[in-house]
Amino acid sequence: MLPYLTVDWGNPSSPYAAGRRARHALDEARERVAIALGARPKEIVFTSGGTEALNLAIKGAAWAGKAHGNRIVIGAVEHHAVTEPAAYLERFGFEVATVAVDRYGRVDPDAVEAAMSEHTILVSIMLANNEMGTIEPVAEIARRAHARRGCLVLCDAVQGAAWLDIDVDELGVDMLTIGAHKFEGPKGVGALFLRSGTHILAQQHGGSQERYRRAGTENVAGIVAMATALDLSVRERPDTRAHVLRHRQRLSDGLLPLDGVELTGHPTDRLPNSLSILARGTDGSAVVTALDLAGIAVSVGSACTTGSDEVSHVLSAMGYPDDEARGALRLTVGRTTTDDDIDEALAVIPSTIQAVREGARAMAGELEVAAG
């Protein structure tokens, strides 16, 4: 990134030499991202991240297709960057159908097909869930959706891009989103794949950048870094997958045998780095806080909902009652995770879960006595 923050700082839309160098870097990055996704450079739209890319795709496709229909179909476990734009569009007369998932968080293609009507203009299904890691049958859903004339298919691949080989033609999608920070790029930069011939209405106006699809001076340093990170992610993926699978398996072997602990999400069709569990009789937020004090970073769900008192909408959609869902813990490993990290985690997490569980029981007993 440094050359494009210092020497080659020019605006890529400017005609002078510094601007031309920035434009060259932008064009090269666009080509590299396109190659990684099996797309063409002109089909890549750079954005400020996955959330903006999803908003552009959903709102842009909805408004562009309103003359042909008003129905949008989404999965029940989609990221809030999908569910909230869809809910927003309902205020303007669009109809949103939410498709239920099974106990593993998977969407049934039959259910998606059943939710569609002749008025359906968009189907949005994620590649892999950001909390559970469950991988969705996107290609089959896209095949069925395209049987409906004029229906577009959007795939949120933000969580899956680091770990799964992506070819937009094999998936059969019209739009697909990525966010750089999920594959060790910088935060605040992402991209939308927009298949040639797919019409959307721009949601940000004020310039001709990105072929009039997203106005605003491009974040050249961030975009160059994203392309580099994606290149490295694709190149190193076989070794990285094997590395994280081994560490995740050690976590699984150490945590799942614990009393009251169970795996959530699909047992096999899931991202290799993700382990999501329920620790019954505990408050996941309390466990997270205690582990943070011990230097171990886990979460109860999506980072985008941190601070919310609500239980995970993903777990709720999978059929878990609120009292069980509050015991959710989300653990991920990565390329830099070491055996010592796993040793430390397994030395601390079980006792922390038990301590929080005993504290909850003691508090419940005190409340019962006080009520009596």
C-alpha positions in Angstrom: 0.0 0.0 0.0 2.8 2.4 0.9 3.7 3.6 -2.7 0.1 4.6 -3.2 0.0 6.5 0.0 3.3 8.4 -0.7 4.8 8.6 -4.2 2.0 7.5 -6.4 -0.7 9.4 -4.5 -2.5 10.7 -7.6 -6.3 10.6 -8.2 -6.8 7.8 -10.8 -9.3 10.0 -12.6 -6.7 12.8 -13.2 -4.8 13.1 -16.5 -1.4 14.0 -15.1 1.4 11.5 -14.5 0.7 10.7 -10.9 -2.9 10.1 -11.7 -2.1 7.9 -14.7 0.2 5.8 -12.4 -2.7 5.4 -10.0 -5.0 4.5 -12.8 -2.6 1.8 -14.0 -2.4 0.3 -10.5 -6.2 0.4 -10.3 -6.6 -1.4 -13.7 -4.0 -4.0 -12.7 -5.8 -4.6 -9.4 -9.2 -5.0 -11.2 -7.7 -7.6 -13.5 -6.2 -9.5 -10.6 -9.5 -9.6 -8.7 -11.3 -10.6 -11.8 -9.0 -13.5 -12.4 -9.4 -14.7 -8.8 -13.2 -14.8 -9.3 -13.3 -16.2 -12.8 -14.6 -12.9 -14.1 -13.7 -10.2 -16.5 -12.1 -6.9 -15.3 -15.0 -4.8 -16.5 -17.3 -6.9 -14.3 -15.6 -5.8 -11.1 -16.9 -2.7 -9.2 -14.8 -1.5 -6.3 -16.6 -0.5 -3.1 -15.8 0.5 0.5 -16.5 -3.1 1.7 -18.8 -6.1 1.6 -21.7 -4.1 3.1 -21.7 -1.4 0.5 -21.3 -4.0 -2.2 -24.4 -5.9 -1.0 -26.4 -2.7 -0.6 -25.5 -1.7 -4.2 -26.4 -5.1 -5.5 -29.7 -5.5 -3.6 -31.1 -2.0 -4.0 -29.6 -1.4 -7.4 -31.1 -4.7 -8.8 -34.5 -4.0 -7.0 -35.0 -0.6 -8.5 -33.7 -1.6 -11.9 -36.1 -4.5 -12.0 -39.2 -3.0 -10.4 -40.9 -2.7 -13.8 -40.8 -6.5 -14.1 -41.6 -7.5 -10.5 -41.3 -6.7 -6.8 -40.5 -9.9 -5.0 -37.1 -10.6 -3.4 -36.1 -14.0 -1.9 -33.5 -14.3 0.8 -32.3 -16.9 3.2 -33.1 -16.7 6.9 -29.5 -16.8 7.9 -28.2 -14.0 5.6 -25.9 -11.3 7.0 -27.6 -8.1 8.2 -26.1 -6.4 5.2 -28.6 -8.4 3.2 -31.6 -8.6 5.5 -31.6 -4.9 6.4 -31.5 -3.5 2.8 -34.3 -6.0 2.0 -36.3 -4.8 4.9 -35.7 -1.2 3.8 -37.0 -1.9 0.3 -40.3 -3.2 1.8 -41.1 0.4 2.7 -41.3 1.1 -1.0 -43.6 -1.7 -2.0 -41.1 -4.6 -2.5 -42.1 -8.0 -1.1 -39.5 -10.0 0.7 -39.8 -13.7 1.1 -37.5 -15.3 3.7 -36.7 -18.9 3.2 -36.3 -21.1 6.3 -33.2 -23.2 7.0 -32.6 -26.6 8.5 -31.0 -27.4 11.8 -27.6 -27.0 10.2 -28.4 -23.6 8.7 -28.7 -24.8 5.2 -31.2 -23.5 2.7 -33.1 -26.1 0.7 -33.2 -25.3 -3.1 -36.7 -26.7 -3.2 -37.7 -24.1 -0.6 -36.2 -21.3 -2.5 -38.0 -22.4 -5.7 -41.2 -22.6 -3.8 -40.8 -19.1 -2.5 -40.4 -17.7 -6.0 -43.2 -16.3 -8.1 -43.5 -14.8 -11.5 -42.8 -11.4 -9.8 -39.4 -12.5 -8.3 -36.6 -10.3 -9.5 -33.8 -11.2 -7.1 -32.7 -14.2 -5.0 -29.9 -13.6 -2.5 -28.2 -16.6 -0.9 -24.8 -16.4 0.8 -21.9 -18.7 -0.1 -21.0 -19.6 3.5 -22.5 -18.4 6.8 -20.5 -15.8 8.7 -21.4 -17.3 12.1 -21.8 -21.0 11.6 -19.5 -21.5 8.6 -22.2 -23.6 6.9 -21.8 -23.7 3.1 -24.9 -23.1 1.0 -25.9 -24.9 -2.3 -25.6 -21.7 -4.3 -25.0 -23.2 -7.7 -28.2 -25.3 -7.6 -30.2 -22.4 -6.3 -28.9 -20.2 -9.1 -29.8 -22.8 -11.7 -33.4 -23.0 -10.5 -33.7 -19.2 -10.0 -32.6 -18.5 -13.6 -35.4 -20.7 -14.8 -37.6 -17.7 -14.0 -37.2 -15.1 -16.7 -35.6 -11.9 -15.4 -34.6 -13.2 -12.0 -31.1 -12.2 -10.8 -29.0 -14.2 -8.3 -26.8 -12.5 -5.7 -24.2 -14.4 -3.7 -22.6 -12.9 -0.5 -19.2 -14.5 -0.7 -17.6 -12.2 1.9 -17.1 -15.0 4.5 -16.2 -17.7 2.0 -13.8 -16.0 -0.3 -10.8 -16.7 1.8 -11.4 -20.4 2.0 -13.4 -21.6 -1.0 -12.4 -21.6 -4.7 -14.7 -19.2 -6.5 -15.7 -19.3 -10.1 -18.7 -17.1 -10.9 -19.5 -19.1 -14.0 -19.6 -22.4 -12.0 -21.7 -20.8 -9.4 -23.9 -19.3 -12.1 -24.6 -16.1 -10.2 -25.2 -12.6 -11.6 -23.6 -10.7 -8.7 -21.2 -11.7 -6.0 -19.5 -9.7 -3.2 -16.2 -9.9 -1.3 -14.6 -7.9 1.5 -10.8 -7.6 1.7 -10.4 -7.9 5.5 -11.7 -11.5 5.4 -8.6 -12.6 3.5 -6.1 -10.4 5.4 -6.5 -7.3 3.2 -7.3 -3.9 4.7 -10.6 -3.1 6.3 -12.9 -0.7 4.4 -12.5 -2.0 0.8 -14.4 -4.6 -1.1 -15.8 -5.5 -4.5 -19.0 -6.4 -6.4 -18.9 -8.8 -9.3 -21.6 -7.6 -11.7 -22.0 -9.9 -14.7 -21.9 -8.2 -18.1 -25.5 -7.4 -19.2 -26.8 -7.2 -15.6 -28.6 -4.0 -15.1 -28.6 -2.2 -11.7 -29.2 1.4 -10.7 -26.3 3.1 -9.0 -26.9 4.0 -5.4 -24.1 6.5 -5.0 -23.9 9.4 -7.5 -21.6 12.3 -8.2 -19.0 11.0 -10.6 -18.3 8.6 -13.5 -16.0 6.2 -11.5 -16.5 2.5 -11.8 -18.3 2.9 -15.1 -20.9 5.1 -13.5 -21.9 2.2 -11.1 -20.3 3.6 -8.0 -19.3 7.3 -7.8 -16.4 8.5 -5.7 -12.6 8.5 -5.9 -11.4 5.0 -5.6 -9.3 3.9 -2.6 -6.3 3.0 -4.7 -4.0 1.9 -1.9 -6.8 -0.3 -0.4 -7.7 -1.7 -3.7 -4.1 -2.6 -4.6 -3.8 -4.2 -1.2 -7.0 -6.2 -1.6 -5.9 -7.6 -5.0 -2.5 -8.6 -3.5 -4.2 -10.2 -0.5 -6.6 -12.1 -2.7 -3.8 -13.3 -4.9 -1.9 -14.6 -1.9 -5.0 -16.2 -0.5 -5.7 -18.1 -3.7 -2.1 -19.1 -4.1 -1.6 -20.3 -0.6 -5.1 -21.8 -0.1 -4.3 -25.5 -0.2 -1.6 -25.2 2.5 -3.7 -22.7 4.5 -6.7 -24.9 4.5 -4.8 -27.9 5.7 -3.2 -25.7 8.5 -6.5 -24.4 9.8 -8.3 -27.7 9.5 -5.8 -29.3 11.7 -6.1 -26.6 14.3 -9.9 -26.5 14.2 -10.0 -30.3 14.6 -7.8 -30.0 17.8 -10.3 -27.4 19.1 -13.2 -29.6 18.3 -11.6 -32.6 19.9 -11.0 -30.6 23.1 -14.3 -28.8 23.4 -17.1 -30.9 22.0 -16.7 -33.7 24.5 -17.4 -31.2 27.3 -20.7 -31.5 29.2 -23.4 -29.4 27.6 -21.3 -28.4 24.6 -22.5 -29.1 21.0 -21.5 -28.1 17.5 -23.7 -25.8 15.6 -23.8 -25.6 11.8 -23.2 -28.4 9.3 -20.7 -31.0 10.6 -18.9 -31.4 7.2 -20.1 -28.8 4.7 -18.6 -25.8 6.5 -15.6 -23.5 6.3 -12.3 -25.0 7.4 -11.5 -22.3 9.9 -14.7 -22.0 11.8 -15.9 -23.7 14.9 -19.3 -22.6 16.3 -20.6 -24.2 19.5 -23.3 -23.9 22.1 -22.4 -24.2 25.8 -25.7 -24.8 27.5 -26.3 -23.2 30.8 -23.9 -20.3 30.1 -24.0 -16.8 28.9 -21.8 -16.6 25.8 -21.2 -12.9 26.4 -19.8 -13.6 29.9 -17.6 -16.3 28.5 -16.3 -13.9 25.8 -15.5 -11.3 28.4 -13.7 -13.7 30.7 -11.7 -15.2 27.8 -10.7 -11.7 26.6 -9.2 -11.0 30.0 -7.2 -14.2 29.5 -6.0 -13.0 26.1 -8.2 -15.3 24.0 -10.4 -13.7 21.4 -13.8 -15.4 20.7 -17.2 -14.0 19.9 -20.9 -14.9 20.3 -21.7 -14.1 16.7 -21.1 -11.7 13.9 -18.8 -8.8 14.7 -21.3 -6.5 13.0 -23.8 -7.2 15.8 -21.5 -6.9 18.8 -23.1 -4.9 21.6 -26.6 -6.1 20.7 -28.6 -7.8 23.5 -30.5 -9.9 20.9 -29.6 -13.5 20.4 -28.2 -14.5 17.0 -30.9 -14.5 14.3 -28.9 -17.3 12.7 -29.4 -19.6 15.7 -33.0 -18.6 16.0 -33.6 -19.5 12.4 -32.0 -22.8 13.0 -34.5 -23.6 15.7 -32.6 -22.9 18.9 -34.6 -21.2 21.7 -33.3 -18.0 23.2 -32.0 -19.6 26.4 -29.8 -22.0 24.4 -28.8 -19.5 21.8 -27.4 -17.2 24.5 -24.7 -19.8 25.1 -23.3 -19.4 21.6 -19.5 -19.2 21.1 -17.8 -18.6 17.7 -14.1 -19.6 17.4 -12.0 -19.2 14.3 -8.4 -20.1 13.5 -6.2 -18.6 10.8 -3.0 -18.8 8.9 -1.0 -17.5 11.8 -2.6 -19.7 14.5 0.0 -22.0 16.2 0.0 -25.2 18.2 0.8 -23.1 21.3 -2.3 -20.9 20.7 -4.5 -24.0 20.6 -2.8 -25.4 23.7 -3.5 -22.2 25.6 -7.1 -22.0 24.4 -7.8 -25.6 25.5 -6.2 -24.9 28.8 -8.5 -22.0 29.5 -11.8 -22.3 27.6 -13.2 -25.4 29.4 -12.6 -24.0 32.9 -14.0 -20.6 31.8 -17.2 -22.2 30.5 -17.6 -24.2 33.7 -17.0 -21.1 35.9 -19.5 -19.0 34.0 -22.0 -21.9 34.2 -21.6 -22.3 37.9 -21.9 -18.5 38.4 -25.2 -18.5 36.5 -26.5 -21.4 38.6 -25.6 -19.6 41.8 -27.2 -16.4 40.7 -30.4 -18.3 39.7 -30.4 -19.9 43.1 -30.1 -16.5 44.8 -32.9 -15.1 42.7 -35.1 -18.1 43.6 -34.5 -17.6 47.3 -35.2 -13.9 47.1 -38.4 -14.6 45.2 -39.5 -17.1 47.7 
